[in-house]
Amino acid sequence: ATIRRTEPTAGSGDSARRFGTQRVLVEPDAASGVAVMKFKNPPVNSLSLELLTEFIISLEKLENDKTFRGVILTSDCPRVFSAGLDLTEMCGKNPAHYAEYWKAVQELWLRLYLSNLVLIAAINGACPAGGCLISLTCDYRILADNPKYLIGLNETLLGIVAPFWFKDTLVNTIGHRASEQALQLGLLFLPAEALQVGLVDQVVPEDQVLSTALSVMARWMAIPDHARQLTKNMMRKTTVDRLVKQRDADIQNFVSFISRDSIQKSLQMYLEKLKQKKG
Ligand SMILES: CCCCC/C=C\C/C=C\CCC/C=C/C(=O)SCCNC(=O)CCNC(=O)[C@H](O)C(C)(C)COP(=O)(O)OP(=O)(O)OC[C@H]1O[C@@H](n2cnc3c(N)ncnc32)[C@H](O)[C@@H]1OP(=O)(O)O
């Protein structure tokens, strides 16, 4: 994917010069040092290999540009933040594809979870499974107060299992007992429930999600970067190292698990159900 620059919006000067790729729009504001990164992979921002790749490229570009200290992650698709991992990448393919795909999923999580940037999730739509994982890698989560916008790691509902580093990320956020129950039951939380369990930090009216994210960002960016980054690293490095130490084994584990006939059947049935839902 190539990074494309688009023309700055009228009267906005350089700071609003947008860039990005086909599926990841980046609206940087150099004056404040904050960039808004919007997923644009309609209809549901499913985390395809292309979106994962473009996401990693755009994140790396922002991390390498010292103008930017904070990034707000949000969706350009209505009603959905991200539908999670792209199910079509995990069924009906071959082991080599599964390995390539999972490596990209690992890579995105590793880069987000230990990012030096302040990352705030402005969750403006449904946020299941892999979408929830992305929001959990952020430093702060704001969810729109819409009962249709459910959030959670619902993998067991599909007959699959969230791997240990998904689990670790959830435990680090809502604690062990709440995670144990949420993961086993594949719980999708309503906004008020997500707030109550600590899965999100704030629930606000839908039209205030971005403005709230911008004001929270200002608070986090008031902290000296180096001290905040060292603290974030101290909090998260043990969790990250668990995956780093066994990335290849984790890939092999995923490939053998996802390749099982029973799992393939579950995923196919789930995809069918999603399609029937529209009928
Ligand atoms: C101890 C042993 C451990 C072993 C572990 C080893 C490895 C780990 C194994 C597996 C990996 C687990 C990690 C998996 C994480 C995931 O993210 S799996 C994906 C889970 N996602 C979901 O369950 C969400 C499914 N989607 C929805 O619920 C809804 O689509 C919605 C997001 C609420 C939006 O609803 P709506 O606006 O009504 O849109 P539609 O449902 O009509 O969908 C529109 C079209 O998009 C397709 N689609 C939806 N979600 C996905 C998806 N995730 N991937 C691909 N495609 C998706 C849907 O089929 C529709 O398609 P058509 O327009 O009909 O073609």
The ligand as an SDF file (V2000), in Angstrom:
LIG
                    3D

 65 67  0  0  0  0  0  0  0  0999 V2000
   -6.3520  -22.9440   24.1300 C   0  0  0  0  0  0  0  0  0  0  0  0
   -6.3050  -23.0490   22.6060 C   0  0  0  0  0  0  0  0  0  0  0  0
   -6.2490  -21.6690   22.0360 C   0  0  0  0  0  0  0  0  0  0  0  0
   -6.1160  -21.7080   20.4920 C   0  0  0  0  0  0  0  0  0  0  0  0
   -6.1590  -20.2870   19.9310 C   0  0  0  0  0  0  0  0  0  0  0  0
   -5.4180  -20.2400   18.6280 C   0  0  0  0  0  0  0  0  0  0  0  0
   -5.6850  -19.3200   17.7440 C   0  0  0  0  0  0  0  0  0  0  0  0
   -6.8220  -18.3340   17.8200 C   0  0  0  0  0  0  0  0  0  0  0  0
   -7.9380  -18.7980   16.9280 C   0  0  0  0  0  0  0  0  0  0  0  0
   -8.7420  -17.9620   16.2810 C   0  0  0  0  0  0  0  0  0  0  0  0
   -8.5880  -16.4420   16.2820 C   0  0  0  0  0  0  0  0  0  0  0  0
   -9.4640  -15.8030   17.3190 C   0  0  0  0  0  0  0  0  0  0  0  0
   -9.4470  -14.3170   17.1970 C   0  0  0  0  0  0  0  0  0  0  0  0
  -10.5970  -13.8620   16.3220 C   0  0  0  0  0  0  0  0  0  0  0  0
  -10.9770  -12.5710   16.3790 C   0  0  0  0  0  0  0  0  0  0  0  0
  -12.0540  -12.0210   15.5160 C   0  0  0  0  0  0  0  0  0  0  0  0
  -12.1770  -10.8350   15.3760 O   0  0  0  0  0  0  0  0  0  0  0  0
  -13.1260  -13.1140   14.6710 S   0  0  0  0  0  0  0  0  0  0  0  0
  -14.3570  -11.9880   13.9840 C   0  0  0  0  0  0  0  0  0  0  0  0
  -15.4730  -11.8050   14.9780 C   0  0  0  0  0  0  0  0  0  0  0  0
  -16.3900  -10.7730   14.5400 N   0  0  0  0  0  0  0  0  0  0  0  0
  -17.7120  -10.8080   14.8100 C   0  0  0  0  0  0  0  0  0  0  0  0
  -18.2190  -11.7280   15.4240 O   0  0  0  0  0  0  0  0  0  0  0  0
  -18.5490   -9.6890   14.2690 C   0  0  0  0  0  0  0  0  0  0  0  0
  -19.3970  -10.1990   13.1190 C   0  0  0  0  0  0  0  0  0  0  0  0
  -20.1530   -9.1170   12.5190 N   0  0  0  0  0  0  0  0  0  0  0  0
  -21.2480   -8.5690   13.1400 C   0  0  0  0  0  0  0  0  0  0  0  0
  -21.6330   -8.8890   14.2330 O   0  0  0  0  0  0  0  0  0  0  0  0
  -21.9640   -7.4890   12.3520 C   0  0  0  0  0  0  0  0  0  0  0  0
  -21.5250   -7.5630   11.0140 O   0  0  0  0  0  0  0  0  0  0  0  0
  -21.7150   -6.0560   12.8780 C   0  0  0  0  0  0  0  0  0  0  0  0
  -20.2360   -5.7990   13.0190 C   0  0  0  0  0  0  0  0  0  0  0  0
  -22.4190   -5.8690   14.2130 C   0  0  0  0  0  0  0  0  0  0  0  0
  -22.3030   -5.0690   11.8510 C   0  0  0  0  0  0  0  0  0  0  0  0
  -23.6420   -5.4420   11.6010 O   0  0  0  0  0  0  0  0  0  0  0  0
  -24.3820   -4.8550   10.3070 P   0  0  0  0  0  0  0  0  0  0  0  0
  -24.0980   -3.4000   10.1980 O   0  0  0  0  0  0  0  0  0  0  0  0
  -25.7890   -5.3570   10.3640 O   0  0  0  0  0  0  0  0  0  0  0  0
  -23.6300   -5.5280    9.0640 O   0  0  0  0  0  0  0  0  0  0  0  0
  -23.8030   -7.0440    8.5700 P   0  0  0  0  0  0  0  0  0  0  0  0
  -23.7750   -7.9820    9.7160 O   0  0  0  0  0  0  0  0  0  0  0  0
  -24.9420   -7.0960    7.6000 O   0  0  0  0  0  0  0  0  0  0  0  0
  -22.4190   -7.2600    7.7650 O   0  0  0  0  0  0  0  0  0  0  0  0
  -22.1840   -6.5440    6.5610 C   0  0  0  0  0  0  0  0  0  0  0  0
  -21.3410   -7.4310    5.6930 C   0  0  0  0  0  0  0  0  0  0  0  0
  -20.0640   -7.6180    6.3410 O   0  0  0  0  0  0  0  0  0  0  0  0
  -19.8340   -9.0130    6.5520 C   0  0  0  0  0  0  0  0  0  0  0  0
  -19.0860   -9.1690    7.8020 N   0  0  0  0  0  0  0  0  0  0  0  0
  -19.4740   -8.7900    9.0350 C   0  0  0  0  0  0  0  0  0  0  0  0
  -18.5120   -9.0560    9.9520 N   0  0  0  0  0  0  0  0  0  0  0  0
  -17.4620   -9.6130    9.2600 C   0  0  0  0  0  0  0  0  0  0  0  0
  -16.1670  -10.1070    9.6240 C   0  0  0  0  0  0  0  0  0  0  0  0
  -15.7300  -10.0820   10.8880 N   0  0  0  0  0  0  0  0  0  0  0  0
  -15.3890  -10.6150    8.6430 N   0  0  0  0  0  0  0  0  0  0  0  0
  -15.8280  -10.6490    7.3620 C   0  0  0  0  0  0  0  0  0  0  0  0
  -17.0400  -10.2060    6.9200 N   0  0  0  0  0  0  0  0  0  0  0  0
  -17.8340   -9.6880    7.8890 C   0  0  0  0  0  0  0  0  0  0  0  0
  -21.2000   -9.6530    6.5930 C   0  0  0  0  0  0  0  0  0  0  0  0
  -21.1170  -11.0340    6.3040 O   0  0  0  0  0  0  0  0  0  0  0  0
  -21.9200   -8.8570    5.5320 C   0  0  0  0  0  0  0  0  0  0  0  0
  -21.4670   -9.3410    4.2910 O   0  0  0  0  0  0  0  0  0  0  0  0
  -22.4280   -9.2570    2.9970 P   0  0  0  0  0  0  0  0  0  0  0  0
  -22.6870   -7.7790    2.8090 O   0  0  0  0  0  0  0  0  0  0  0  0
  -23.6660  -10.0280    3.3800 O   0  0  0  0  0  0  0  0  0  0  0  0
  -21.6170   -9.8890    1.9130 O   0  0  0  0  0  0  0  0  0  0  0  0
  1  2  1  0
  2  3  1  0
  3  4  1  0
  4  5  1  0
  5  6  1  0
  6  7  2  0
  7  8  1  0
  8  9  1  0
  9 10  2  0
 10 11  1  0
 11 12  1  0
 12 13  1  0
 13 14  1  0
 14 15  2  0
 15 16  1  0
 16 17  2  0
 16 18  1  0
 18 19  1  0
 19 20  1  0
 20 21  1  0
 21 22  1  0
 22 23  2  0
 22 24  1  0
 24 25  1  0
 25 26  1  0
 26 27  1  0
 27 28  2  0
 27 29  1  0
 29 30  1  0
 29 31  1  0
 31 32  1  0
 31 33  1  0
 31 34  1  0
 34 35  1  0
 35 36  1  0
 36 37  2  0
 36 38  1  0
 36 39  1  0
 39 40  1  0
 40 41  2  0
 40 42  1  0
 40 43  1  0
 43 44  1  0
 44 45  1  0
 45 46  1  0
 45 60  1  0
 46 47  1  0
 47 48  1  0
 47 58  1  0
 48 49  1  0
 48 57  1  0
 49 50  2  0
 50 51  1  0
 51 52  1  0
 51 57  2  0
 52 53  1  0
 52 54  2  0
 54 55  1  0
 55 56  2  0
 56 57  1  0
 58 59  1  0
 58 60  1  0
 60 61  1  0
 61 62  1  0
 62 63  2  0
 62 64  1  0
 62 65  1  0
M  END
$$$$
